[in-house]
Every structure is written in C-alpha cells, then in structure tokens.
C-alpha cells in the first residue's frame, strides 16, 4: 500500500503543475519537440493533381490503374525521464530539497507529454539503474511515474550518470526525447552523453540549491557529504575560504557547460527559489526560446 502522505504529495504536484502545463508550457512543448516525420498511412486511387512521385507502382501494376501512397505526419513522441535519486538530492536550504524539486520538474514534463498524447517512461538511477518504467500513454500511467519518483527508496547513495546513459542507449530502440534531471555530480560521462545525443534528442536539466554556489558567513560549519558520508569542518567566516569556494564551484559549472556544448546537448540550469514559479522559470524560458528558434 502507498502511504497516504505520498498520495497527498502526488495530488499536490498534479495541482501545482496543471495550471503551468495548461496555460504556459503545453504550446511551447508541442512546438519544441517534433515527431519522427512522415508515416505511411494507406494506398488510394490516383486523383488528378496528385504527385507523380507518390504513385505506388507495385499496386498500380496489380490493379491496372494508378494508386498513390498517402502519408501522415507522425506527431507522437516517446519521452523518457532519467532522474537522479542519489543522496545529494537530500540537500536543501529552501523550502524543498533538491530531490523534491527534481520530482516536481519531472512531473511538469510528464504532464506536458501526455497532454500532447506522447508516451512517457521513467528511469531512476543512483550509482546504478534502480528502476525502469517503460514509456506508455495516459494520465494513470503518469500518476504511477510520479508516485514512483516520490515513493522510491534508493538502494545506493552515489551517482553514476554514465552507467545510466549506457542503459538508456540499450533500452531505447527508436528515437526519443530524453530529459536528464540531475545535479550532474558524477564522474565523466561525456562518451555515453555524446552517443545518447547522436541517437536521441537529449535535454539536461540541472537543479542547483543557492547554498551550493554561495556560502553565507555563519562561522564554523560541520558538513557531511551526502553521497560519501565524509564530514568536514569549514570556516565560513573566512572571506578567503568563501572566495575559493565560489571559484571552485564556477570552475565545475564551466566544465559542465563545456561538456554539454561538446556533446551538442541542450542545458537548462534551474536554481531553487522560495517561489515555485521563479524556480521553474528557466525551464519555461528554454521551451519558449527553442520553440521560437524552430518555428
């Protein structure tokens, strides 16, 4: 049985995301991601004005008069959410932990997909792939995906994005849209990332807590690495330490951006803010910009 608090959380996320999907994101999502192209529908008799190139010569020969092939645009997509469930998601200086924000963003994407009649799947990973739900259609399926995001209890604490991407490349046989929702605190994953982008349309969405970029002056702090358990004592009262910290974070961020540029992967940075609308704004801006560029 699923605990009642999880069901309440699922309902809260549905309510929170519904208005954004209906009023803002749906049109931009539909314009941004295209189907696989033209799909064969049927053969019918030739009519004046039909393209000569569309004639099906095999059927024409059998029937003794011209027939043409009819194609329709295949709009339907397969969307896979690849979501980081490592222990670094347990960190948070705002109202919500990083992991909770990742779940909300994933729900936003999932509801946008089903509103567009796309199939949605989920892969949850830590230092290994822990859960895979194959893509399907429908609200009932999406609610299961969201429940799994909230209810899943990770078996491991670390992060291995490379292994997750290799599994995605094995699982997806046809072109799909792959949303990677993580803080990307992982060992080098450039090679599987490049391979994924060659086969699919991958979008990386990183979730960042403000305190991961800028430490306040609060004196001595004892911090524990959520993934390794290592405990360190730091002096946030030292301007030199805070400046060194900022530079190291900037270097890591620049490295990540370069990796995504090299692999031709779209990259969206989401900073957690007190207001939900402000938090997801970079994601909405990305969809609008990409839809405009493709329009």
Beta strands, then each sheet from edge to edge (+ up, - down):
strand 1: 37-45
strand 2: 67-74
strand 3: 78-84
strand 4: 119-125
strand 5: 129-136
strand 6: 177-182
strand 7: 201-208
strand 8: 220-224
strand 9: 231-235
strand 10: 266-271
sheet 1: 1+ 2-
sheet 2: 5+ 4- 3- 6- 7- 10-
sheet 3: 8+ 9-
end
